[in-house]
Amino acid sequence: MHELIGFLEAHSDVVCVTLERAQGSVPREEGAFMLVSDTALLGTIGGGQLEYMAIDEARGLLASSDEPSRRMDVPLGPEIGQCCGGRVGLALKRMDAGDKRAVLKTEKKRIAAQPEVLIFGAGHVGRALARAFLALPVRLKLVDTRAEEIVKAPAGVETFLTPLPEAEVKAASADSVYIVATHEHALDFILASEALARGDAAYVGMIGSKTKRAQFASWAEGDTQALVCPMAAGNKGDSRPEVIAAFVVAEVMAVLGEHATEAKEQAAMG
């Protein structure tokens, strides 16, 4: 959001290129957009030759004194050097003040609809996880009880310093992701238990081994089957925080993708 605001403040004359129609195999979904000024870009409609063509068309529109908008119909085949095989319709519009307000409003709604990812523990693994999630379409929160650790959070990460991190579990929205990686096993158990007790989590993961999972299952009340512990099942013993984070992020994003697909199918069924 800050990047979008900064772009619109820095560039007064901007064309918004929106992918308004997608047929067959295409690089981005309907509604994807990018902003084009005479010297800069923000966002993407999928890259490749399609994007180069759209940028040229947008800058041609900027150079025109009498055109407020244009449209493009582009087959994504060998004739433009792409092999997607689909077809897209692009809408190009020179943005006025109302358009800029509208795109900011739309972006705010899009961000608000993103799933929450709460990372508990701002130690080495927690910070690596935060860096890995930062560029992804999630609302990221890093929670810790220790001021000396939370201040080390990567720039741009929303942080919460609190003596009661379990309150953040209770305050989270439905279908959130909870990754528990604190400095205390007892606190890990409390947070994982609270997240599981909600019954609406998309993912509950706790750092640790099979032994730790067994200990948690003996300690916890209620069903613990939904807990992912150990996390990062594809990792074959590499304990570097950045490697652990890469595997966990892939695991979480796969789950969130499945949830999004299921939601779309349910919506289509009415």
C-alpha positions in Angstrom: 0.0 0.0 0.0 2.8 2.4 0.9 4.5 1.6 -2.4 1.3 2.4 -4.3 0.8 5.7 -2.5 4.4 6.7 -3.1 4.1 5.9 -6.8 1.0 8.0 -7.3 2.5 10.8 -5.4 5.7 10.7 -7.4 4.1 10.5 -10.8 1.2 12.8 -11.8 0.5 11.4 -15.2 -0.1 7.6 -15.0 -1.9 5.0 -17.1 -3.5 2.0 -15.4 -3.3 -1.2 -17.4 -5.9 -3.7 -16.3 -6.3 -7.3 -17.4 -10.1 -7.2 -17.8 -10.6 -10.4 -19.8 -8.7 -13.7 -19.6 -9.4 -16.8 -21.8 -7.5 -20.0 -21.6 -3.9 -20.2 -20.3 -2.8 -16.7 -19.3 0.0 -15.4 -17.0 -2.3 -13.4 -14.6 -5.8 -13.4 -13.3 -8.6 -11.0 -14.3 -8.3 -7.8 -12.4 -4.5 -7.8 -12.3 -3.1 -4.4 -13.1 0.0 -2.3 -13.4 0.7 1.4 -13.4 2.8 3.0 -16.1 4.3 6.5 -16.1 6.8 7.8 -18.6 9.7 6.7 -16.5 8.5 4.0 -14.1 6.3 1.0 -13.5 4.4 -0.5 -10.6 2.9 -4.0 -10.6 2.7 -6.6 -13.4 0.2 -8.2 -15.7 2.4 -11.2 -16.2 5.6 -10.1 -17.8 7.0 -11.2 -21.2 6.1 -9.8 -24.5 2.6 -9.1 -23.5 3.8 -6.7 -20.8 6.3 -5.0 -23.1 3.5 -4.4 -25.6 1.2 -3.0 -22.9 3.9 -0.7 -21.6 4.6 0.7 -25.1 0.8 1.2 -25.6 0.5 2.9 -22.3 3.3 5.3 -23.0 1.8 6.0 -26.4 -1.4 6.9 -24.6 0.6 9.2 -22.2 2.1 10.9 -25.2 -1.3 11.5 -26.8 -3.1 14.7 -26.0 -6.6 13.7 -26.9 -7.1 10.0 -25.9 -8.2 9.1 -22.3 -8.2 5.4 -22.9 -7.4 2.5 -25.2 -8.0 -1.3 -25.3 -5.9 -4.2 -26.5 -6.9 -7.7 -27.5 -3.9 -9.9 -27.5 -3.6 -13.6 -28.4 -0.7 -15.2 -26.4 0.8 -17.3 -29.2 3.9 -17.6 -31.3 3.2 -14.4 -33.2 4.2 -12.3 -30.1 6.8 -14.8 -28.8 4.7 -16.3 -26.0 3.4 -19.8 -25.7 0.6 -19.5 -23.1 -2.0 -20.2 -25.7 -4.7 -18.0 -24.2 -6.0 -14.6 -25.0 -6.3 -11.4 -22.9 -8.2 -8.2 -23.1 -6.4 -5.2 -21.6 -8.0 -1.8 -20.6 -5.7 1.2 -20.6 -6.8 4.3 -18.9 -5.1 7.6 -18.1 -5.8 8.1 -14.4 -7.6 11.2 -13.1 -7.9 12.0 -9.4 -11.0 9.8 -9.1 -9.3 6.9 -10.6 -6.4 7.2 -8.2 -8.7 7.3 -5.2 -10.5 4.3 -6.6 -7.4 2.2 -7.1 -6.2 3.1 -3.5 -9.6 2.0 -2.2 -9.5 -1.2 -4.2 -6.0 -2.0 -3.0 -7.0 -1.3 0.6 -9.8 -3.8 0.3 -7.6 -6.4 -1.4 -5.1 -6.2 1.4 -7.8 -6.4 4.1 -9.0 -9.6 2.4 -5.6 -11.3 2.5 -5.1 -14.1 5.0 -3.4 -13.3 8.3 -0.1 -15.0 9.1 0.9 -14.7 12.7 4.5 -15.7 13.6 5.0 -16.1 17.3 8.7 -15.7 18.2 11.1 -13.1 16.8 14.2 -15.2 17.2 16.4 -16.3 14.3 13.8 -18.6 12.7 10.9 -16.1 13.3 12.8 -13.3 11.7 13.8 -15.5 8.7 10.1 -16.5 8.3 9.1 -12.8 8.4 11.6 -11.9 5.7 10.3 -14.8 3.5 6.6 -13.9 3.9 7.1 -10.2 3.6 6.8 -10.1 -0.2 3.8 -12.5 -0.3 0.1 -11.6 -0.4 -0.6 -12.1 3.3 -1.1 -9.8 6.3 2.0 -10.6 8.3 2.4 -10.1 12.1 5.4 -10.9 14.2 4.7 -11.4 17.9 7.1 -11.7 20.8 7.3 -11.0 24.5 10.9 -9.8 24.3 11.7 -6.2 23.4 15.3 -7.0 22.6 14.2 -9.5 19.9 11.3 -7.7 18.4 13.4 -4.7 17.5 15.5 -6.9 15.2 12.5 -7.6 13.0 13.0 -7.0 9.2 11.9 -3.5 8.0 8.3 -3.4 6.9 7.1 -6.2 9.2 4.2 -5.4 11.5 5.4 -6.2 15.0 3.6 -6.8 18.3 5.4 -6.7 21.6 3.1 -8.1 24.3 3.3 -10.1 27.6 0.2 -12.0 26.5 0.8 -13.3 22.9 -2.2 -15.7 23.3 -4.4 -12.6 23.1 -3.2 -12.2 19.5 -4.4 -15.7 18.7 -7.9 -14.9 20.0 -8.0 -11.6 18.1 -7.0 -13.0 14.7 -9.5 -13.4 11.9 -10.9 -16.7 10.7 -8.8 -18.8 8.4 -5.5 -17.4 9.7 -2.1 -19.0 9.8 -0.4 -19.5 13.2 3.3 -20.4 13.2 4.6 -21.0 16.8 8.4 -20.6 17.2 9.0 -19.0 20.5 11.9 -19.4 22.9 9.9 -21.4 25.5 8.4 -24.9 25.0 5.7 -24.1 27.5 4.7 -20.9 25.6 4.7 -22.8 22.4 2.3 -25.3 23.8 -0.1 -22.6 25.1 -0.1 -20.8 21.8 -0.5 -23.9 19.7 -3.4 -25.1 21.9 -5.2 -21.7 21.7 -4.8 -21.7 17.9 -6.2 -25.3 17.6 -9.0 -24.5 20.0 -10.3 -21.8 17.6 -11.3 -24.5 15.1 -11.0 -22.1 12.1 -7.3 -21.9 11.5 -6.0 -22.5 7.9 -2.7 -23.7 9.4 -1.3 -24.3 12.8 2.4 -25.1 12.9 4.8 -25.5 15.8 8.6 -25.6 15.5 10.1 -28.8 16.9 10.5 -32.5 16.5 8.3 -35.6 16.6 9.2 -35.9 20.3 8.0 -32.4 21.0 4.7 -33.2 19.1 4.2 -36.3 21.2 4.8 -34.3 24.4 2.3 -31.7 23.2 -0.3 -34.3 22.4 0.1 -35.7 25.9 -0.2 -32.2 27.5 -3.0 -30.7 25.4 -6.7 -31.1 25.8 -8.7 -31.9 22.7 -7.8 -33.0 19.2 -4.3 -32.2 18.1 -4.4 -33.8 14.7 -4.5 -30.5 12.8 -1.1 -29.4 14.3 1.8 -29.4 11.9 4.8 -30.4 13.9 7.5 -30.9 12.7 7.0 -28.2 10.1 8.7 -28.1 6.7 8.3 -31.8 5.9 10.4 -31.5 2.8 13.5 -30.2 4.6 16.0 -33.1 5.0 17.8 -31.9 8.1 19.1 -28.4 7.1 18.8 -26.3 10.3 19.7 -22.9 8.8 16.8 -20.5 9.6 16.5 -19.3 6.1 16.2 -22.8 4.7 13.6 -23.8 7.4 11.7 -20.6 6.5 11.7 -21.4 2.8 10.2 -24.8 3.4 7.6 -23.5 5.9 6.5 -20.7 3.6 6.1 -23.1 0.7 4.0 -25.4 3.0 1.8 -22.5 4.2 1.2 -21.0 0.7 0.2 -24.4 -0.6 -2.4 -24.7 2.1 -3.7 -21.1 1.5 -3.9 -21.9 -2.2 -6.1 -24.9 -1.5 -8.3 -22.8 0.7 -8.7 -20.1 -1.9 -9.6 -22.7 -4.6 -12.2 -24.3 -2.3 -13.7 -20.8 -1.6 -13.9 -20.1 -5.3 -15.6 -23.4 -6.0 -18.1 -22.9 -3.2 -18.9 -19.4 -4.4 -19.4 -20.7 -7.9 -21.8 -23.3 -6.6 -23.9 -20.5 -5.0 
